Amino acid sequence: MNHDAIDSLENVGLWKKLSNLEYFTFCMIGIGLLWPWNCVLSAVLYFKHSFFQDVTNWAKVFASSMMAVSTITSLVFNVWLANRQRNYTQRVVRGLVWQVMAFVVLAIICMVHNMLPMWFSFLFIMVVILFSSVATALTQNGILAIANVFGSEYSQAVMLGQAVAGVLPSVVLFGISYIGDSTAAETGEQSQAGIIVYIITTAIVCGISTTLFKFTGIGGQFMAIMREESIDVDDNDEQIPFRVLFDKLRLLVLSILLTFVITLIFPVFASTVRSTGLGMKDEHYMPLIFTLWNLGDLYGRVLADLPYFQSPSFTPLKTFIYALLRFLHIPFFFYFSSRNDGHSVALDIGYMLLQFVFGLTNGHVISLSFMKVPQVLDNDLEKEAAGGFTNIFVSVGLALGSLVSYIFVFLIN
């Protein structure tokens, strides 16, 4: 595939793009990037109950320990990868294969945990999360470097895949919240079976992504493109300094960082604001809110593909201002939180609409930021180096957002 073939996707619709095997592969890898983390998040209550019996110290520190291990590992490893600008195709394959290994091991642990002491199970799960975070960083670093070289359409495919990986689990959890009411006696057994199936599905998704990546020969196409610029991608000692990348990408990477910092207040409000007028139970309403947010996120990433937003006239400065404007959501969140003791259908519908729009703007800004990275760089060497560089700001944004979320917990309470 040459640059002309890549550019041919710029002016076609989304469904036409998805029929292109290379584009679909980038989308599948995007799903494989976020699916493992969603799987672990969905399993938190299961681990706390089945592994650590809810009231033990292991149960109390499990969620915070999991977040700390994942966030710190991702940040450190992304910085390390960004300073080693080579072997991107190997990183994609290696990361996906390691992810398969991590979740097969996790499934086995779920089946035999009753025979293991709690401390060992806790330590082992943390090691698996660390290993999975390294695998995700490897894959994301590699695939974004390749997508940047292929063109903004392929960066958008990765973003779209990540949104799909967010929507599917939330829809499933929303459905399960109703099914569970009539099967309370069997909840424990079904929960374990469901979680194990979910974990195995994660391994299968990553396995399919690996197969597609190798079958389509994307790695070979990437190396051929780089050779056109006389760059040896396997033995390249030329490093693009971070200062050069930051000078060109400043507004885009700050948009990414700012978006994640603002977005991580979402779980705080989603888990505290309750239905007042529709009469929905928390176990139904909260999964619905998560589903609406994820649907908005998916729609926002689809909207980023419109010609107006792809146009050079929609500059990085406009993208940064857009990211800043997302702060305007926060007063509305506090308004709905303060009216939590009312009884109004309008309040419930307004809050659901707010969460949908909040998700939409998240997906929209993130996709725009990543899609515009190749447009502001001068050559393919800079584009591949930018894959790791932008990941650093993703990790920093998530880390800062996690800290900021604690402030909002205090303010709400």
C-alpha positions as CSV (number, residue, x, y, z in Angstrom):
1,M,0.0,0.0,0.0
2,N,1.4,3.4,-0.9
3,H,0.3,6.9,0.2
4,D,-2.1,7.3,-2.8
5,A,-3.9,4.1,-1.8
6,I,-4.1,5.3,1.8
7,D,-5.5,8.7,0.8
8,S,-8.3,7.0,-1.2
9,L,-10.2,6.5,2.1
10,E,-10.4,10.1,3.0
11,N,-13.6,10.9,1.1
12,V,-15.6,7.7,1.6
13,G,-18.3,7.0,4.3
14,L,-17.7,5.1,7.5
15,W,-19.3,1.8,6.4
16,K,-17.2,1.9,3.2
17,K,-14.1,2.4,5.3
18,L,-15.0,-0.6,7.5
19,S,-15.2,-2.8,4.4
20,N,-11.5,-2.0,3.8
21,L,-9.6,-4.8,5.6
22,E,-6.7,-2.6,6.6
23,Y,-9.0,0.0,8.2
24,F,-11.0,-2.7,9.9
25,T,-7.8,-4.1,11.3
26,F,-6.9,-0.8,12.9
27,C,-10.4,-0.6,14.3
28,M,-10.1,-4.1,15.8
29,I,-6.7,-3.3,17.3
30,G,-8.4,-0.2,18.9
31,I,-11.0,-2.6,20.4
32,G,-8.2,-4.8,21.7
33,L,-6.5,-1.8,23.3
34,L,-9.4,-0.9,25.6
35,W,-11.2,-4.2,26.0
36,P,-8.7,-5.6,28.5
37,W,-9.0,-2.6,30.8
38,N,-12.8,-2.6,30.6
39,C,-12.7,-6.3,31.5
40,V,-10.7,-5.7,34.6
41,L,-12.9,-2.8,35.7
42,S,-16.0,-4.9,35.2
43,A,-14.5,-7.6,37.3
44,V,-13.6,-5.4,40.3
45,L,-16.8,-6.3,42.4
46,Y,-16.3,-10.0,41.5
47,F,-12.7,-10.0,42.7
48,K,-13.6,-8.1,45.9
49,H,-16.4,-10.5,46.7
50,S,-15.2,-13.9,45.5
51,F,-11.5,-13.5,46.1
52,F,-11.3,-11.2,49.1
53,Q,-14.7,-11.6,50.8
54,D,-15.7,-7.9,50.7
55,V,-14.6,-6.9,54.3
56,T,-11.0,-7.9,54.3
57,N,-8.1,-5.4,53.9
58,W,-7.3,-7.0,50.6
59,A,-10.8,-6.1,49.3
60,K,-10.6,-2.5,50.7
61,V,-7.4,-1.7,48.8
62,F,-8.0,-3.8,45.7
63,A,-9.5,-1.1,43.4
64,S,-7.1,1.7,44.4
65,S,-4.1,-0.7,44.1
66,M,-5.3,-1.8,40.7
67,M,-5.6,1.8,39.5
68,A,-2.2,2.7,40.9
69,V,-0.4,-0.3,39.3
70,S,-2.0,0.3,35.9
71,T,-1.5,4.1,35.8
72,I,2.1,4.1,37.1
73,T,3.1,1.2,34.9
74,S,1.5,2.9,31.8
75,L,3.2,6.2,32.4
76,V,6.7,4.8,33.1
77,F,6.6,2.4,30.2
78,N,5.2,4.9,27.7
79,V,8.0,7.3,28.6
80,W,10.5,4.5,28.1
81,L,9.0,3.4,24.8
82,A,8.9,7.0,23.5
83,N,12.6,7.3,23.9
84,R,13.2,4.1,21.8
85,Q,11.7,5.0,18.4
86,R,12.0,1.7,16.6
87,N,10.5,-1.8,16.0
88,Y,6.9,-0.5,15.9
89,T,5.5,-3.5,14.1
90,Q,7.0,-5.9,16.6
91,R,5.5,-3.8,19.4
92,V,2.0,-4.3,18.1
93,V,2.3,-8.1,17.8
94,R,4.2,-8.5,21.0
95,G,1.7,-6.4,23.0
96,L,-1.3,-8.3,21.6
97,V,0.3,-11.7,22.3
98,W,1.3,-10.7,25.8
99,Q,-2.3,-9.5,26.4
100,V,-3.6,-13.0,25.3
101,M,-1.2,-14.6,27.7
102,A,-2.2,-12.3,30.6
103,F,-5.9,-13.0,30.3
104,V,-5.5,-16.7,29.8
105,V,-3.6,-16.8,33.1
106,L,-6.2,-14.5,34.8
107,A,-9.0,-17.0,33.7
108,I,-7.0,-19.9,35.2
109,I,-6.6,-17.9,38.5
110,C,-10.3,-17.3,38.6
111,M,-11.0,-21.0,38.4
112,V,-8.5,-22.1,41.1
113,H,-8.5,-19.1,43.5
114,N,-10.3,-21.0,46.2
115,M,-7.1,-23.2,46.6
116,L,-4.8,-20.1,47.0
117,P,-4.2,-17.8,49.9
118,M,-5.6,-14.3,49.6
119,W,-2.2,-12.6,49.6
120,F,-1.0,-14.8,46.8
121,S,-4.2,-14.1,44.7
122,F,-3.9,-10.4,45.3
123,L,-0.2,-10.3,44.4
124,F,-0.8,-12.4,41.3
125,I,-3.7,-10.3,40.0
126,M,-1.5,-7.1,40.5
127,V,1.3,-8.8,38.5
128,V,-1.2,-9.7,35.7
129,I,-2.5,-6.1,35.7
130,L,1.1,-4.8,35.4
131,F,1.8,-7.2,32.6
132,S,-1.4,-6.2,30.8
133,S,-0.6,-2.5,31.2
134,V,2.8,-3.1,29.6
135,A,1.2,-5.0,26.8
136,T,-1.3,-2.2,26.2
137,A,1.4,0.4,26.1
138,L,3.4,-1.7,23.6
139,T,0.4,-2.1,21.3
140,Q,-0.8,1.4,21.6
141,N,2.7,2.9,21.0
142,G,3.2,0.7,17.9
143,I,-0.2,1.0,16.3
144,L,-0.4,4.8,16.7
145,A,3.0,5.2,15.2
146,I,1.9,3.1,12.2
147,A,-1.5,4.9,12.0
148,N,0.2,8.3,12.0
149,V,2.3,7.3,9.0
150,F,-0.7,5.7,7.2
151,G,-2.8,8.8,7.7
152,S,-5.4,10.5,9.9
153,E,-8.1,8.1,8.7
154,Y,-6.3,5.2,10.4
155,S,-5.8,7.1,13.6
156,Q,-9.5,7.6,13.7
157,A,-10.0,3.9,13.1
158,V,-8.1,3.2,16.3
159,M,-10.1,5.8,18.2
160,L,-13.3,4.3,16.9
161,G,-12.3,0.8,18.0
162,Q,-11.6,2.1,21.5
163,A,-15.1,3.6,21.7
164,V,-16.7,0.3,20.5
165,A,-14.8,-1.4,23.3
166,G,-16.3,1.0,25.7
167,V,-19.9,0.6,24.5
168,L,-20.2,-3.1,24.3
169,P,-19.4,-3.9,27.9
170,S,-21.6,-1.1,29.3
171,V,-24.6,-2.4,27.2
172,V,-24.0,-5.9,28.5
173,L,-23.8,-4.7,32.1
174,F,-27.0,-2.7,31.7
175,G,-28.8,-5.9,30.4
176,I,-27.3,-8.0,33.2
177,S,-28.6,-5.5,35.8
178,Y,-32.2,-6.5,34.9
179,I,-31.5,-10.2,34.4
180,G,-29.9,-10.4,37.8
181,D,-33.1,-9.3,39.6
182,S,-34.9,-12.6,38.9
183,T,-31.8,-14.8,39.5
184,A,-30.5,-13.5,42.8
185,A,-30.1,-17.0,44.2
186,E,-27.8,-17.9,41.4
187,T,-25.9,-14.6,41.2
188,G,-22.6,-15.9,42.6
189,E,-22.3,-18.8,40.2
190,Q,-23.4,-16.8,37.2
191,S,-21.1,-14.0,38.1
192,Q,-18.1,-16.2,38.1
193,A,-19.1,-17.9,34.8
194,G,-19.8,-14.6,33.2
195,I,-16.5,-13.0,34.3
196,I,-14.5,-16.0,33.1
197,V,-16.3,-15.9,29.7
198,Y,-15.6,-12.1,29.6
199,I,-11.9,-12.7,30.3
200,I,-11.6,-15.4,27.7
201,T,-13.4,-13.1,25.2
202,T,-10.7,-10.5,25.9
203,A,-8.0,-13.0,24.9
204,I,-10.0,-14.0,21.8
205,V,-10.4,-10.3,20.7
206,C,-6.6,-9.7,21.1
207,G,-5.9,-13.0,19.2
208,I,-8.1,-12.0,16.3
209,S,-6.4,-8.6,16.2
210,T,-3.0,-10.2,16.0
211,T,-4.2,-12.5,13.2
212,L,-5.6,-9.6,11.2
213,F,-2.5,-7.5,11.6
214,K,-0.3,-10.3,10.3
215,F,-2.8,-11.4,7.5
216,T,-3.1,-7.9,6.1
217,G,0.6,-7.3,6.1
218,I,0.3,-3.9,7.6
219,G,3.7,-4.2,9.2
220,G,5.3,-4.8,5.8
221,Q,3.4,-2.0,4.2
222,F,4.6,0.3,7.0
223,M,8.2,-0.6,6.5
224,A,7.8,-0.1,2.7
225,I,6.5,3.4,3.3
226,M,9.4,4.2,5.6
227,R,11.9,2.9,3.0
228,E,10.5,5.3,0.5
229,E,11.9,8.0,2.8
230,S,15.2,6.1,3.1
231,I,14.5,5.2,6.8
232,D,15.6,1.8,8.1
233,V,12.8,1.2,10.6
234,D,14.5,-1.8,12.3
235,D,17.9,-0.1,12.8
236,N,17.3,3.6,13.0
237,D,19.5,5.5,15.4
238,E,18.0,8.9,14.5
239,Q,15.9,10.1,17.4
240,I,13.3,12.9,17.1
241,P,13.8,15.1,20.3
242,F,10.8,15.6,22.5
243,R,11.3,19.3,22.2
244,V,10.8,19.2,18.4
245,L,7.6,17.1,18.8
246,F,6.3,19.3,21.5
247,D,6.8,22.5,19.5
248,K,4.7,21.1,16.7
249,L,2.1,19.2,18.7
250,R,1.8,21.4,21.8
251,L,-1.8,22.3,21.3
252,L,-2.9,18.8,20.3
253,V,-1.2,16.9,23.2
254,L,-2.4,19.5,25.7
255,S,-5.9,19.0,24.3
256,I,-5.5,15.2,24.9
257,L,-4.2,15.8,28.5
258,L,-6.9,18.3,29.4
259,T,-9.7,16.1,28.0
260,F,-8.7,13.1,30.1
261,V,-8.3,15.3,33.2
262,I,-11.8,16.7,32.8
263,T,-13.3,13.4,31.7
264,L,-12.3,11.5,34.9
265,I,-14.8,13.4,37.0
266,F,-17.4,11.4,35.1
267,P,-17.3,8.2,37.3
268,V,-17.5,10.4,40.4
269,F,-20.9,11.9,39.4
270,A,-22.1,8.7,37.6
271,S,-21.8,6.8,40.9
272,T,-23.4,9.4,43.1
273,V,-26.3,11.1,41.2
274,R,-29.4,9.0,41.4
275,S,-32.7,8.8,39.6
276,T,-35.3,11.1,41.2
277,G,-38.3,11.0,38.8
278,L,-38.1,7.9,36.7
279,G,-38.1,5.6,39.7
280,M,-35.1,3.5,38.5
281,K,-33.1,1.6,41.0
282,D,-29.4,2.4,41.3
283,E,-28.4,-1.0,39.9
284,H,-30.3,-0.1,36.7
285,Y,-29.8,3.7,36.5
286,M,-26.0,3.7,36.9
287,P,-25.3,1.2,34.2
288,L,-27.7,3.2,32.0
289,I,-25.7,6.4,32.6
290,F,-22.4,4.6,31.8
291,T,-24.0,3.2,28.6
292,L,-25.2,6.7,27.5
293,W,-21.8,8.2,28.2
294,N,-20.1,5.5,26.1
295,L,-22.6,5.8,23.3
296,G,-21.9,9.6,23.3
297,D,-18.2,8.8,23.2
298,L,-18.7,6.5,20.2
299,Y,-20.8,9.1,18.3
300,G,-18.2,11.8,19.0
301,R,-15.5,9.7,17.4
302,V,-17.7,9.0,14.4
303,L,-18.4,12.8,14.0
304,A,-14.7,13.5,13.9
305,D,-14.7,11.9,10.5
306,L,-16.8,14.6,9.0
307,P,-15.0,16.7,6.3
308,Y,-15.4,19.9,8.3
309,F,-13.4,18.6,11.2
310,Q,-10.8,16.9,9.0
311,S,-10.2,20.2,7.1
312,P,-7.0,22.1,7.9
313,S,-9.3,25.1,8.7
314,F,-10.2,23.3,11.9
315,T,-6.9,24.1,13.5
316,P,-5.1,22.6,16.6
317,L,-5.9,25.9,18.3
318,K,-9.7,25.4,17.7
319,T,-9.2,21.8,19.1
320,F,-7.5,23.2,22.2
321,I,-10.3,25.8,22.8
322,Y,-12.9,23.0,22.3
323,A,-11.1,21.0,25.0
324,L,-11.1,24.0,27.3
325,L,-14.8,24.6,26.8
326,R,-15.5,21.1,28.3
327,F,-15.0,22.7,31.7
328,L,-18.5,24.2,31.2
329,H,-20.0,20.8,31.9
330,I,-18.8,20.9,35.5
331,P,-21.3,23.5,36.9
332,F,-24.1,21.4,35.4
333,F,-22.9,18.3,37.1
334,F,-22.9,20.1,40.4
335,Y,-26.4,21.4,39.7
336,F,-27.8,17.9,39.2
337,S,-25.8,16.6,42.2
338,S,-27.4,19.3,44.4
339,R,-30.9,18.4,43.2
340,N,-30.5,14.8,44.0
341,D,-33.3,14.8,46.5
342,G,-35.9,16.1,44.1
343,H,-38.6,14.1,42.3
344,S,-38.5,15.3,38.7
345,V,-38.5,13.3,35.4
346,A,-37.1,16.4,33.7
347,L,-34.1,16.3,36.0
348,D,-33.4,12.6,35.2
349,I,-33.7,13.2,31.4
350,G,-31.6,16.4,31.6
351,Y,-28.8,14.5,33.5
352,M,-28.9,11.7,31.0
353,L,-28.6,14.2,28.2
354,L,-25.7,15.9,30.0
355,Q,-23.8,12.6,30.3
356,F,-24.4,11.8,26.7
357,V,-23.0,15.2,25.6
358,F,-20.1,14.8,28.0
359,G,-19.2,11.5,26.4
360,L,-19.7,12.9,22.9
361,T,-17.3,15.8,23.5
362,N,-14.7,13.4,25.0
363,G,-14.7,11.1,22.0
364,H,-14.8,14.1,19.6
365,V,-11.9,16.0,21.1
366,I,-9.7,12.9,21.5
367,S,-10.3,11.7,18.0
368,L,-9.7,15.2,16.5
369,S,-6.5,15.5,18.5
370,F,-5.1,12.2,17.3
371,M,-6.3,12.6,13.7
372,K,-4.6,16.0,13.4
373,V,-1.2,14.8,14.6
374,P,0.0,13.6,11.1
375,Q,-1.3,16.8,9.5
376,V,1.1,19.1,11.5
377,L,4.3,17.0,11.1
378,D,6.7,17.2,8.3
379,N,7.9,13.6,7.6
380,D,7.1,10.0,8.4
381,L,10.0,9.7,10.9
382,E,8.3,12.5,13.0
383,K,4.9,10.8,12.6
384,E,6.1,7.4,13.9
385,A,7.9,9.1,16.8
386,A,4.7,11.0,17.7
387,G,2.9,7.7,18.5
388,G,4.9,7.2,21.7
389,F,5.0,11.0,22.4
390,T,1.2,11.4,22.4
391,N,0.8,8.3,24.6
392,I,2.8,10.0,27.4
393,F,0.2,12.8,27.5
394,V,-2.6,10.1,27.6
395,S,-0.9,8.6,30.7
396,V,-0.3,11.9,32.4
397,G,-3.8,13.0,31.7
398,L,-5.2,9.8,33.2
399,A,-2.9,10.1,36.3
400,L,-3.8,13.8,36.9
401,G,-7.5,13.1,36.3
402,S,-7.4,10.3,38.9
403,L,-6.0,12.8,41.4
404,V,-8.5,15.5,40.5
405,S,-11.4,13.1,40.9
406,Y,-10.6,12.7,44.6
407,I,-11.1,16.5,45.0
408,F,-14.5,16.2,43.4
409,V,-15.4,13.3,45.7
410,F,-14.7,15.6,48.6
411,L,-16.6,18.5,47.1
412,I,-19.7,16.4,46.4
413,N,-19.7,14.8,49.9
